[in-house]
Amino acid sequence: MESEIQQTPSYTFIALKWGLINALVSFLFTVVYKYSGSLDQFQESYAWVSSILSLVISVTFLVLAIREFREANKDELKYSTGLGLSTLLGAISGLVSGGFNYIYLSFIDDSSTTKQLNMMIEKYEEQGMSQSQIDQAVKMTKLFIGPGVQFVAIVFMSVVLYFIYGLIVSGIMKKEKSIFE
């Protein structure tokens, strides 16, 4: 007699799969956003639209990952498991997105940070800041817009945001075994 053992995929595999897909889609969205000219003509309304689209992309892939895990586990999902899956997905997505961003800024388009600095200087000049204030602001900004610092910031923020998303999505999608079964 052979017993059939069904293996359910671990949430590490599911987080890896959806984290890679999410990172790729997010990076492509960022590249399209940069090359559409939206960054060159920065406006508050574009920033809001971009933020909302990024949120929708992130939550969509998170829901898909949690749904796949729940379906693979006999339609059961503990809150803590959903939260762990969310956080791991965020870490993987952040590492891959941060890596893409690092490669992009270091090797493909190293002029984008210079463009950002020039836009910032123009805004400060329009606001009437003195040259010494502008120089000090540029000096501080250069510390934070380098590819390495951006990599760390992307990974950290991705983990934090996906943890927060996971708190909400896992709470909505949890489905635990009844105590009466």
Buried (B, 14 or more C-beta within 10 A) or exposed (E): EEEEEEEEEEBEEBBBBBBBBBBBBBBEBBBEBBEEEBBEEEEEEBEEEBEEEBEEBBBEBBBBBBBBBBEBBEEBBBBEBBBBBBBBBBBBBBBBBBBBBBEBBEEEBEEBBEEBBEBBBEEBEEEEBEEEEBEEBBEEBEEEBEBEEBBEBBBBEBBEBBBEBBBEBBEEBBBEEEEEE
